[in-house]
Amino acid sequence: MFTTFPLSQIDGYIILISFGIIFSLIMIIITLLLQRFNGENQMSSEIFITGNRKIRSGLISSSIVSSWTWTATLLQSTSVTYLYGISGAFWYANGATIQIILFSIIAIEFKRRAPFAHTYLEIIRVRYGREGHWIFILFFLFTNILVTLMLLTGCSAVIHSLCGMNIIAACLLIPLGTIVYTTVGGIKATFLTNYVHTVIIIIIILFFSLTTYQTSSLLGSFSKIYNLLINASLIHPIDGNFQGSYLTIKSRDGLIFFFINLIGNFGTVFLDNGYYNKVIAASSTSAVHGYILGGIAWFAIPFVTGTTMGIVAITIEDNVLFPTYPNRLSENDINSGLTLPSAAIVLLGKSGSILSFIMIYLACTSAMSSQLISVGSIITFDIYRTYFNTNASGKKLFFISILSLLVFTLTMSILSIGLYYISINLGYLYTMMGIIISSAVLPSILTLFSNKQSKLAACLSPPLGLICSIISWLLTSKYLYGKITIQSTGSNLSMLVGNLVALLTPFIFIPLFSFIKPDEIPYDFKSMREIKLIDDDLPNPNRINTEDVEHGIIYIKENSRFVRLLAIGITICLIIIWPWPLYGTSYIFNERFFTFWICFGIIWLIISFIIVGIYPIIQHHQTIKSVLRLIYFDIKTFIERD
């Protein structure tokens, strides 16, 4: 932890409370305006959970970027760059982008096969019945729980280190604003706040980058930073990197982290109901384009954050302003995510502290809002409506959604406080998550894509894979280190083995159980198409109709081949064509290539800003104009009446 706090506790409370209040008020006002001028009644469970299934690709992309920009995205990408050099941010971005890109294939198939579904778990139930439904409910909820705990533990640790705020207070205050605007505005509010949060985060990252490479008195040029990295390679060579260099992609531990990252993030995307919620909320055309654009836009965020703030921490950690001077960051500091705020402090002083505080807070709350909607939809539709009150009205479901959000938020705050006091940090949770959830990835995908996966295979593969992954994880820790502790189980090799076993064992279990007990009749997917909308008995002029759905399905069929080829092509470029020549040749960046690498990342980030910041405004400018015009006429009528 830092020897002194760059901000006061008062500063911390002001930022947390004021941002929570501001965003809550903005969303309440926008919700009321949409209800009055655009016919959107958030008391309708269909609007609250699905946004009338008409969200366009710009907002879908920005929401995907926001939901996938966890506190871990910013903190871990910086920390792995500090640990493994320039390869860290690259491996982080590569290992966590392809899941979003490939999810576009699932998105269009989901939209085509189950156009009126409210959650992905709903199609699990209609295919596999009660038993399969409950198995996947547990794994989807595990995913939401792990992600939310990562958000809270990472954010609270940074806030505590920046201003000394009590961890209990931080864990309870961080979600406060999020729970208010999410309960008031539903999924539409999450799309809108995600848009604002993402734009602010990208602007802050660009500011940090331009300061680091152009205007900083401590750094301020590519040449100076390059020479400092060369010097750091001599003073603190990285074990496992080619020639100990910070300027090579050939990093043994970086590569191990890449595989852990790659495997774990398949689970946190493919088993997070929040991403399916976005598919459900999207129009058919948006489902085709939104995830590809979102994945492309997201890549630049960890890439540029890591190659900026991680490099700052490496190059000027010997400065007296560095929070841990004269010592380097400890292993616990790194795993707690303190590399980024350390770099911000030495780069910009108190201003850097405030900007890093705001950036981490926004990343936490925007991703958390998606988790809240995800959990709310599971509890409301997959548990309450399915097993407790099948005839529940739309209003009743709305109130169950609100109640579930409140209970879940309080529970996660309490659990994150407990994790802090038993020394479970962000880094540990991040690398462990694949061990817990990845065994459900393949059976979940095959639910949509294969009519031969049997009910027995779908029900048994996830829990058996979980058992195998935990056993292999613990046995590896015991074998390598002689004992099972938080430190030994948190090692890269132990985590890698556990993650691999979790992801790969279903490749054995699914064919085996499908052969032992195949379904009597191959599944025909008709029951997915028969899922119905909920009748809220509330006015909803924007409600989707059957004709819209049929046109959407035709559009998806016409474009599905293109989306598959594009997603697979981008994936091959990111994880094979781009990294392996650099890794295989043991290339150490020269100054010119280093400059190109950084400029390329910054240009990509600017393109990301255009995709998630400007494109949604262009798409929705008519709605914005219409609402503003109606507000003007309302005000004018009110004045003239008086």
MARPA-58384 format. One line per 2 residues: number of its first residue (from 0); for each residue z, y, x of C-alpha. Coordinates in Angstrom, 3 decimals, padded with zeros to 6 digits. Each point is the difference from the previous one (the first is absolute). Example, Ala and Ser with C-alpha at 12.3 -4.5 7.8 and 13.67 -1.06 7.14 Angstrom:
0) 007.800/-004.500/012.300  -000.660/003.440/001.370
END
This chain:
0) 000.000/000.000/000.000  -000.431/003.630/001.039
2) 002.793/001.644/001.991  -000.224/003.144/-002.174
4) -001.477/000.705/-003.413  -002.939/002.457/000.055
6) 000.634/000.907/-003.671  003.228/000.611/-001.887
8) 001.107/-002.139/-002.923  -000.563/003.034/-002.224
10) -003.638/000.086/001.127  -000.356/-003.664/-000.925
12) 001.521/000.383/-003.444  -002.116/003.087/-000.714
14) -003.242/-001.806/000.911  000.848/-003.160/-001.942
16) 001.242/001.706/-003.144  -002.560/002.835/-000.082
18) -003.002/-002.287/000.502  001.333/-002.390/-002.646
20) 000.462/002.843/-002.491  -003.345/001.660/000.786
22) -002.087/-003.160/-000.381  001.923/-001.043/-003.105
24) -000.594/003.365/-001.679  -003.674/000.020/000.971
26) -000.513/-003.476/-001.458  001.916/000.804/-003.179
28) -002.162/003.102/-000.528  -003.240/-001.884/000.735
30) 001.046/-002.844/-002.326  000.682/002.458/-002.817
32) -003.317/001.768/000.601  -001.947/-003.280/-000.020
34) 001.780/-001.016/-003.184  -000.790/003.269/-001.727
36) -003.501/000.695/001.273  -001.404/-003.407/001.002
38) 001.463/-002.331/-002.649  002.158/-002.026/002.440
40) 003.286/-001.099/-001.570  002.159/-001.552/002.737
42) 002.204/-001.584/-002.680  -002.873/-002.445/-000.429
44) 000.614/-003.041/002.194  -003.771/-000.348/000.502
46) -000.231/003.516/001.429  003.312/-000.269/001.887
48) -000.956/-003.228/001.808  -003.836/000.047/000.027
50) -001.006/003.686/-000.267  -002.506/-001.026/-002.728
52) -001.961/-001.957/002.660  -002.167/003.035/000.775
54) 001.292/001.335/003.341  -002.905/000.973/002.244
56) -000.719/-001.104/003.567  001.215/003.177/001.746
58) 003.512/-000.280/-001.401  -000.081/-003.783/000.466
60) -000.819/000.494/003.702  002.686/002.624/000.543
62) 002.550/-002.133/-001.838  -000.885/-003.052/002.109
64) 000.361/002.020/003.190  003.325/001.382/-001.194
66) 001.348/-003.373/-001.130  -001.011/-001.607/003.298
68) 001.389/002.881/002.082  003.559/-001.245/000.184
70) 002.667/001.495/002.207  -000.775/-003.050/002.164
72) -003.641/001.115/000.304  001.030/003.200/001.737
74) 003.098/-001.283/001.801  -001.216/-003.433/001.117
76) -003.453/001.172/001.128  001.767/002.531/002.230
78) 002.550/-002.521/001.249  -002.547/-002.689/000.906
80) -002.031/002.608/001.892  003.150/000.899/001.935
82) 000.576/-003.710/000.726  -003.548/-001.278/000.650
84) -001.965/003.125/000.869  -003.162/001.212/-001.675
86) -000.692/-003.500/-001.326  003.042/000.199/-002.292
88) -001.402/002.489/-002.514  -003.394/-001.708/000.155
90) 001.413/-003.461/-000.725  002.212/001.426/-002.746
92) -002.885/001.736/-001.774  -002.372/-002.957/000.379
94) 002.588/-002.533/-001.132  000.838/001.868/-003.178
96) -003.345/001.471/-001.126  -002.022/-003.121/-000.709
98) 002.369/-001.118/-002.767  -000.857/003.092/-002.044
100) -003.703/-000.403/000.753  -000.002/-003.689/-000.987
102) 002.108/000.733/-003.060  -003.049/001.782/-001.429
104) -001.534/-003.465/-000.529  003.062/-001.093/-001.986
106) 000.006/003.310/-001.881  -003.482/-000.391/-001.442
108) 000.551/-003.667/-000.840  003.284/000.826/-001.744
110) -001.668/002.806/-001.930  -002.817/-002.332/-001.053
112) 002.067/-003.017/-001.015  003.000/001.725/-001.638
114) -001.018/003.519/-001.104  003.020/000.455/-002.329
116) 002.747/-001.488/002.201  003.111/002.115/000.619
118) 001.134/-001.803/003.167  -001.466/-002.606/002.325
120) 002.852/-002.307/-000.949  -001.309/000.034/-003.555
122) -003.084/-001.942/001.098  002.197/-002.381/002.003
124) 001.865/-000.794/-003.228  -003.084/-000.604/-002.117
126) -001.361/-002.368/002.643  003.086/-001.880/001.248
128) 002.538/000.472/-002.783  003.716/000.768/000.226
130) 000.706/-001.905/003.238  -002.737/001.654/002.049
132) 000.806/003.344/-001.549  003.641/-000.067/001.135
134) -000.891/-001.188/003.512  -002.328/002.946/000.513
136) 002.333/002.465/-001.715  002.549/-000.828/002.694
138) -002.475/000.441/002.855  -001.397/003.254/-001.408
140) 003.535/001.341/-000.440  000.907/-001.141/003.540
142) -002.908/002.122/001.198  001.120/003.076/-001.934
144) 003.583/-000.454/001.183  -000.963/-000.365/003.675
146) -002.351/002.988/-000.081  002.544/002.227/-001.765
148) 002.747/-001.007/002.430  -002.313/000.813/002.932
150) -000.731/003.402/-001.487  003.661/000.836/-000.513
152) 001.351/-001.419/003.274  -002.670/001.754/002.076
154) 000.257/003.334/-001.784  003.816/000.070/-000.112
156) 000.259/-000.897/003.724  -002.303/002.886/000.939
158) 001.797/002.461/-002.280  003.383/-001.082/001.390
160) -001.234/000.487/003.573  -001.544/003.397/-000.727
162) 002.864/001.637/-001.878  002.990/-002.367/000.027
164) -000.108/-000.572/-003.743  002.134/-002.918/-001.102
166) -002.122/-003.132/-000.469  001.490/-000.640/-003.444
168) -000.902/003.508/-001.160  -003.516/-000.300/001.448
170) -000.703/-003.363/-001.663  001.147/001.328/-003.367
172) -001.730/003.399/000.187  -003.406/-001.057/001.382
174) -001.169/-001.751/-003.213  001.452/002.599/-002.370
176) -003.059/002.215/-000.416  -002.296/-003.031/-000.040
178) 001.853/-001.648/-002.871  -000.122/003.226/-002.025
180) -003.739/000.669/000.211  -000.901/-003.694/-000.268
182) 002.041/-000.511/-003.168  -001.405/003.186/-001.530
184) -003.663/-000.388/000.954  -000.561/-003.728/000.561
186) -002.917/-001.206/002.099  -001.952/003.254/-000.514
188) 002.880/001.899/001.618  -000.062/-002.371/002.973
190) -003.730/000.620/000.450  000.473/003.765/-000.061
192) 003.063/000.116/002.265  -001.618/-002.517/002.329
194) -002.940/002.368/000.293  002.227/002.959/000.902
196) 002.152/-002.041/002.397  -003.016/-001.452/001.803
198) -001.630/003.385/000.483  003.210/001.456/001.465
200) 000.535/-002.996/002.313  -003.560/000.175/001.368
202) 000.328/003.758/000.603  003.260/-000.537/001.930
204) -001.564/-002.783/002.104  -002.985/002.243/000.795
206) 002.395/002.799/000.962  001.936/-002.296/002.344
208) -003.273/-001.246/001.548  -001.497/003.426/000.613
210) 003.308/001.250/001.406  000.277/-002.976/002.351
212) -003.542/000.057/001.346  -000.799/003.730/-000.138
214) 002.824/002.522/-000.368  003.253/-001.529/001.265
216) 001.498/001.649/003.083  001.373/-003.387/001.101
218) -003.255/-001.929/-000.438  -002.949/001.867/-001.520
220) -002.994/-001.700/001.642  -001.612/-003.429/000.134
222) -000.070/000.081/003.785  003.726/000.718/000.370
224) 000.973/-002.672/-002.536  -002.284/-002.547/001.651
226) 001.563/000.611/003.409  003.501/-000.250/-001.478
228) -000.930/-003.386/-001.529  -001.256/-001.177/003.396
230) 003.286/001.127/001.514  002.010/-001.733/-002.749
232) -001.881/-003.235/000.733  001.283/000.183/003.586
234) 003.590/000.933/-000.886  000.439/-002.242/-003.067
236) -002.795/-002.619/000.086  -000.281/-002.047/-003.190
238) 000.652/-003.688/000.494  -002.946/-001.906/-001.485
240) -002.468/002.895/000.158  -002.885/-000.235/002.468
242) 001.294/001.597/003.233  002.960/001.291/-002.018
244) -002.211/002.788/-001.359  000.597/002.088/-003.118
246) -003.761/000.572/-000.158  -001.311/-003.472/-000.802
248) -000.526/-002.020/-003.155  000.850/-003.170/001.950
250) 003.670/-000.348/-000.923  001.661/-003.397/-000.470
252) 002.831/001.277/-002.181  -002.325/002.408/-001.771
254) -002.224/-002.930/-000.943  002.991/-002.028/-001.256
256) 001.028/002.998/-002.107  -003.567/000.219/-001.338
258) 000.145/-003.566/-001.328  003.469/000.521/-001.528
260) -001.240/003.223/-001.575  -003.216/-001.598/-001.240
262) 001.713/-002.993/-001.629  002.943/001.858/-001.524
264) -002.155/002.690/-001.541  -002.150/-002.461/-001.897
266) 003.141/-000.767/-001.962  001.057/003.603/-000.525
268) -003.426/000.906/-001.426  -001.094/-003.152/-001.805
270) 003.479/-000.621/-001.490  000.894/003.586/-000.848
272) -000.574/000.567/-003.689  -000.385/003.712/000.774
274) -003.491/-000.566/001.417  -000.971/-002.007/-003.087
276) 001.442/002.831/-002.135  -002.491/002.322/001.668
278) -002.842/-002.431/-000.739  001.119/-000.116/-003.631
280) 000.244/003.788/-000.188  -003.407/000.512/001.621
282) -003.259/000.271/-001.843  -002.481/-002.741/000.874
284) -002.047/002.236/002.298  003.173/001.194/001.725
286) 001.157/-003.565/000.632  -003.281/-000.620/001.821
288) 000.264/003.039/002.300  003.676/000.976/000.089
290) 001.432/-002.704/002.247  -002.786/000.196/002.593
292) 000.404/003.771/000.245  003.785/-000.307/000.045
294) -000.036/-002.552/002.817  -002.372/002.076/002.108
296) 002.094/003.127/-000.568  003.302/-001.738/000.762
298) -001.013/-001.360/003.419  000.139/003.435/001.628
300) 003.598/000.693/-001.064  001.826/-002.572/002.180
302) -002.725/000.224/002.652  000.394/003.750/000.526
304) 003.764/000.069/-000.616  000.587/-002.676/002.636
306) -002.431/001.386/002.579  001.596/003.423/-000.416
308) 003.745/-000.419/-000.468  000.288/-003.248/001.965
310) -001.804/001.578/002.944  002.171/003.118/-000.240
312) 003.114/-002.181/000.237  -001.416/-001.880/003.018
314) -001.120/003.054/001.941  002.919/002.408/-000.425
316) 003.030/-002.235/-000.461  001.253/001.312/003.365
318) 000.247/003.520/-001.468  003.557/001.298/-000.514
320) -000.898/000.766/-003.639  -000.659/-003.692/-000.717
322) 002.791/-001.159/-002.364  001.145/-002.929/002.203
324) -000.465/001.748/003.387  000.567/-001.167/002.731
326) -000.371/-003.464/-001.547  -003.058/-001.579/-001.562
328) 000.096/-000.984/-003.652  002.068/-003.148/-000.503
330) -001.321/-003.111/-001.726  002.106/000.832/-003.051
332) -001.355/003.579/-000.085  -003.569/-001.306/000.120
334) 000.570/-002.629/-002.693  001.692/002.603/-002.187
336) -003.142/002.147/000.182  001.400/002.870/002.057
338) -002.978/000.307/002.363  -001.913/002.351/-002.316
340) 002.830/002.491/-000.657  000.881/-000.071/003.723
342) -003.558/001.005/000.854  -000.043/002.677/-002.719
344) 003.246/001.515/001.275  -001.164/000.342/003.606
346) -003.458/001.192/-001.087  000.997/002.718/-002.503
348) 003.800/000.279/000.023  001.636/000.641/-003.375
350) -003.386/000.476/-001.662  -000.994/-003.484/001.166
352) 003.241/-001.405/-001.418  -000.681/001.557/-003.391
354) -003.645/-001.125/-000.075  000.875/-003.580/000.952
356) 002.787/000.007/-002.618  -002.424/001.172/-002.707
358) -002.759/-002.397/001.069  002.295/-003.051/000.001
360) 001.590/001.025/-003.311  -003.388/000.431/-001.695
362) -001.289/-003.311/001.381  003.112/-001.749/-001.279
364) 000.034/001.494/-003.487  -003.730/-000.298/-000.694
366) -000.071/-003.679/000.989  003.233/-000.552/-001.928
368) -001.480/001.380/-003.218  -002.654/-002.729/000.164
370) 002.710/-002.620/000.497  001.916/001.328/-003.011
372) -003.035/-000.222/-002.279  -000.697/-003.480/001.349
374) 003.505/-001.273/-000.718  000.093/001.773/-003.361
376) -003.221/-001.657/-001.132  001.189/-003.465/001.120
378) 003.350/000.279/-001.759  -001.497/001.565/-003.124
380) -003.110/-002.124/-000.556  000.591/-003.193/001.964
382) 003.678/-000.546/-000.728  001.200/001.989/-003.030
384) -003.123/-000.067/-002.171  -000.884/-003.584/000.938
386) 003.386/-001.718/-000.202  002.357/002.232/-001.976
388) -001.914/002.047/-002.576  -003.625/-001.010/-000.487
390) -000.445/002.455/-002.888  001.485/003.014/001.788
392) -001.554/003.306/-001.000  -001.583/002.342/002.520
394) 002.996/002.348/-000.256  002.419/-002.845/000.668
396) -001.972/-001.074/003.051  -000.026/003.572/001.231
398) 003.797/000.196/-000.078  000.331/-003.403/001.689
400) -002.270/001.341/002.774  002.263/003.006/000.498
402) 003.161/-002.108/000.035  -001.478/-002.454/002.515
404) -000.983/002.843/002.332  003.519/001.422/-000.023
406) 001.692/-003.355/000.618  -002.439/-000.987/002.758
408) 000.367/003.330/001.816  003.798/-000.134/-000.010
410) -000.023/-003.624/001.176  -002.376/000.744/002.887
412) 002.083/002.990/001.100  003.119/-002.166/000.134
414) -001.794/-002.810/001.873  -001.470/002.394/002.575
416) 003.474/001.382/000.676  001.221/-003.552/000.570
418) -002.902/-000.766/002.393  000.886/003.046/002.094
420) 003.563/-001.187/000.458  -001.070/-003.504/001.104
422) -002.547/001.474/002.464  -003.187/-001.127/-001.765
424) -002.520/002.749/000.731  -003.553/000.988/-000.888
426) -001.646/-001.917/002.852  001.756/-003.244/-000.904
428) -000.930/000.221/-003.678  -003.585/000.925/000.816
430) -000.669/-003.028/002.191  002.010/-002.384/-002.222
432) -001.702/000.773/-003.314  -002.939/-002.365/000.570
434) 002.380/-002.929/000.522  001.474/000.540/-003.466
436) -003.096/000.724/-002.079  -003.235/-001.098/001.721
438) 000.066/-003.586/-001.293  -000.949/001.356/-003.446
440) -003.094/001.894/001.229  -002.580/-002.797/-000.099
442) 001.059/-001.530/-003.352  000.020/003.501/-001.495
444) -003.568/000.676/001.183  -001.287/-003.379/-001.165
446) 001.344/000.692/-003.479  -002.926/002.395/-000.424
448) -002.601/-001.672/002.195  000.376/-003.759/-000.442
450) 000.018/-002.150/-003.130  001.107/-003.044/002.027
452) 003.452/001.155/001.152  002.314/-002.087/-002.159
454) 003.149/001.187/-001.721  002.101/-002.269/002.238
456) -001.557/001.486/003.152  000.509/003.573/-001.203
458) 003.637/-000.653/-000.930  001.108/-001.979/003.080
460) -001.946/001.596/002.872  001.882/003.329/000.103
462) 003.589/-001.351/000.020  -000.849/-002.850/002.395
464) -001.778/002.442/002.313  003.049/002.285/-000.105
466) 002.299/-002.893/000.957  -002.300/-001.013/002.869
468) -000.317/003.574/001.303  003.753/000.632/000.019
470) 000.706/-003.324/001.742  -002.674/000.591/002.650
472) 001.184/003.595/000.539  003.622/-001.024/000.547
474) -000.859/-003.071/002.110  -002.234/002.109/002.255
476) 002.818/002.516/000.460  002.421/-002.811/000.838
478) -002.442/-001.645/002.417  -000.919/003.192/001.853
480) 003.408/001.679/000.170  002.531/-002.790/-000.526
482) 001.577/001.632/-003.041  -000.847/001.556/-003.344
484) 000.903/003.686/-000.164  -001.579/003.175/-001.317
486) -001.312/000.658/003.523  -001.501/-003.473/000.525
488) -001.538/-000.256/-003.471  -001.434/003.498/000.445
490) -002.012/-000.923/003.109  -003.789/000.272/-000.188
492) -000.662/-003.703/000.630  002.525/-001.186/-002.611
494) -001.441/002.378/-002.565  -003.579/-000.990/000.870
496) 000.687/-003.719/-000.494  001.730/000.599/-003.335
498) -002.793/002.263/-001.240  -002.743/-002.442/001.026
500) 001.704/-002.943/-001.697  000.483/002.011/-003.203
502) -003.654/001.003/-000.233  -001.574/-003.291/001.114
504) 002.078/-002.753/-001.669  -001.613/000.628/-003.440
506) -003.330/-000.997/001.596  001.551/-003.475/000.239
508) 002.102/-000.065/-003.176  -002.630/001.289/-002.449
510) -002.708/-002.639/000.708  002.691/-002.683/000.225
512) 001.649/000.731/-003.353  -003.304/000.746/-001.708
514) -001.162/-003.455/001.120  003.261/-001.754/-000.987
516) 000.092/001.545/-003.465  -003.128/001.926/-000.963
518) -000.186/001.847/-003.307  -001.528/-002.150/-002.740
520) -002.637/002.632/-000.769  -001.241/002.516/002.624
522) 001.121/003.512/-000.930  -002.673/002.145/-001.716
524) 001.711/003.459/000.315  -000.454/000.720/-003.743
526) 003.725/000.438/-000.654  000.097/002.912/002.471
528) -002.686/001.840/-001.969  001.977/-000.531/-003.234
530) 002.998/002.113/001.097  000.308/002.879/-002.480
532) 000.969/003.650/000.152  003.346/001.058/-001.473
534) -000.088/001.890/-003.289  002.447/002.895/000.459
536) -000.453/001.610/-003.414  -000.236/003.273/001.907
538) -002.937/002.455/000.101  -002.187/-000.802/003.015
540) -003.472/001.564/-000.209  -000.841/-001.182/003.546
542) 000.745/-003.670/-000.719  -002.518/-002.348/001.633
544) -002.285/-001.908/-002.359  -001.930/-003.276/000.136
546) -003.329/001.720/000.614  001.384/001.764/003.095
548) 001.294/-003.330/001.294  -003.326/-001.778/-000.484
550) -001.886/002.759/001.827  002.602/-000.191/002.783
552) -000.392/-003.766/000.379  -003.773/000.348/000.245
554) 000.416/002.685/002.672  002.412/-002.206/001.967
556) -002.360/-002.991/-000.120  -002.854/002.149/001.278
558) 002.042/001.332/002.925  002.289/-002.926/000.871
560) -002.294/-001.463/002.667  -000.292/003.372/001.744
562) 003.796/000.499/-000.031  000.621/-003.482/001.443
564) -002.508/000.481/002.809  001.297/003.493/000.778
566) 003.660/-001.093/000.046  -000.715/-003.016/002.205
568) -002.205/002.087/002.311  002.664/002.690/000.485
570) 002.621/-002.701/000.614  -002.126/-001.676/002.691
572) -000.571/003.365/001.697  003.711/000.888/-000.014
574) 001.506/-003.269/001.204  -002.785/-001.536/002.112
576) -002.854/002.290/001.094  002.156/003.026/000.871
578) 003.150/-001.403/001.691  -001.024/-003.168/001.819
580) -002.520/001.434/002.496  002.692/002.514/001.037
582) 002.613/-002.751/000.193  -002.180/-002.596/001.718
584) -001.242/002.343/002.724  003.562/001.242/000.773
586) -001.415/003.515/-000.161  002.325/002.824/001.044
588) -001.043/003.287/-001.575  -001.346/002.656/002.337
590) 000.629/003.652/-000.850  -003.333/000.496/-001.772
592) 000.423/-003.087/-002.193  003.630/000.934/-000.744
594) -001.157/003.449/-001.182  -002.725/-001.572/-002.150
596) 002.535/-002.484/-001.465  002.378/002.756/-001.097
598) -002.732/002.310/-001.340  -001.537/-002.908/-001.904
600) 003.350/-000.648/-001.706  000.492/003.660/-000.931
602) -003.528/000.252/-001.452  000.663/-003.179/-002.000
604) 003.224/001.561/-001.317  -001.918/003.088/-001.129
606) -002.424/-002.293/-001.864  003.039/-001.686/-001.558
608) 001.198/003.400/-001.179  -003.383/000.597/-001.664
610) 000.167/-003.406/-001.749  003.568/000.298/-001.320
612) 000.422/003.776/-000.158  -003.301/001.574/-001.019
614) -001.921/-002.799/-001.723  002.561/-000.425/-002.855
616) -000.202/003.715/-000.788  -003.801/-000.167/-000.128
618) 000.189/-003.002/-002.344  002.541/001.583/-002.337
620) -001.086/003.633/000.102  -001.227/-000.121/-003.605
622) 003.357/-001.287/-001.261  001.836/002.606/002.083
624) -002.241/002.766/-001.386  000.408/-001.285/-003.546
626) 003.806/-000.139/000.170  000.221/003.450/001.644
628) -002.325/001.433/-002.656  002.116/-001.443/-002.806
630) 003.176/001.337/001.637  -001.626/003.435/000.186
632) -000.960/-000.079/-003.698  003.499/-001.180/-000.932
634) 001.583/002.882/001.905  -002.520/002.473/-001.424
636) 000.654/-001.195/-003.567  003.755/000.250/000.527
638) -000.266/003.591/001.319  -002.322/001.119/-002.795
640) 002.299/-001.548/-002.629  002.906/002.059/001.288
END
